């Protein structure tokens, strides 16, 4: 499994941003190998973080090459005040079962 973490500082959003953001979300969810996502905000910095989970690098790559994603990447300077992407291999995931999480059914015993 893999995760792709998109960390960004909000800029000025417009209607085009929201339409494109929705189209990318729908594209991600339609890709075989998409496992789920979650979003976080750091109240100290105001930065946002979207984490997408994938069963393979090929699935992640399909989103990276999707036309809507490429369009957003080319225009990100219009809406964001900076970003960072972190792609990681998920070695293990576990929990006590009390939290809903995209990888909860992938949990391995400790």
N, C-alpha and C positions, 0 to 999 in steps of 0.2 A: 504494500500500500504506500501511497505517497500523499503528501499535502502540499498545497501551494498557498502561501500566505501573502496577501496583498495588503500592505500597510501604506496608508496615504493621509495626507493633510488636505482637508476640504478647501476648495476654492469656491468659485461662484458657479452654482448649478443652474442650468436652464432646461427648457422642455426637451431639447435634443439630448441632453445628458440623461434625463430620466427615461426617455424612450430607448436609448442605446443600452443603458444599464439593464433595463427589463429584458431587452432582446438577448443580451449576453447571458443573463440568468437562465432564461428559457433554453438557450443553446446548450449551456453547461448541463442542465438537467436532462437534456435529450441524448447526451453522449453515453453510449454503453461504457460502463466503468466509472461513471460518476457515483459517488457514495453519499454525498451530502455536503453541507456547509454550515458555517456559523459565523457570526459577526460580533465584533467587540469594539468598544470605544474606550480610550484611555482618558479619563477625566482630567488628569494633570496636564496632558499635552493637547487634547482635543483630536488626536490622531485616531483614525479608524482602521480596523483590521478585519479583513474577510479571509476566512480559511476554507478552502475547498479540499475535499478528500477524494482520492482517485484510487482505483485498483491497479493502475499501471501508468507508466510514463507515456505510453501511446495515447491513453485516454486524455491525460493532461495536455499532451501535444495537440490533440484534436481541437481542444478549446483555444489553445494558443494560436492556431492557424485558421480559426473560424473568421470569416470576413468581418463580422461585427466586432470581434475582439481586436482585430487588426485596425479597424476604423477608430475604435476608442483609443487604442494605444497611440495612433498618429495624432489624435486631437487632445490627448490628456492635458496638455498645457493650458487648454481653455478652462478646465474645470478643477484641476488639482494644483496644490501648492507644494508638490513633491510626493514621491512614492518610492517604495522599496518592495521587491518581491523576493520571497524565500521559498525555495522548493526543497522539501525534505522527504527522506524515506522514513516511514513509520515502522519502527522496529517492534513496538508493543503497544497495546492499549488495554486498559483494564479500569474497573471501577466497582462500586458497591451496588450498582444497578438502580440507584435512586434518581440519577439525573438522566434526562433524555439527551442523547448525543448521537450524531450521525454514525459513529463507529461502535455504539453500544452492543450491537449484535456480533461484532468482531472481537469482543473482549476475550482475552486469554487469561487463564488463571495466573495469579502471581507466583 
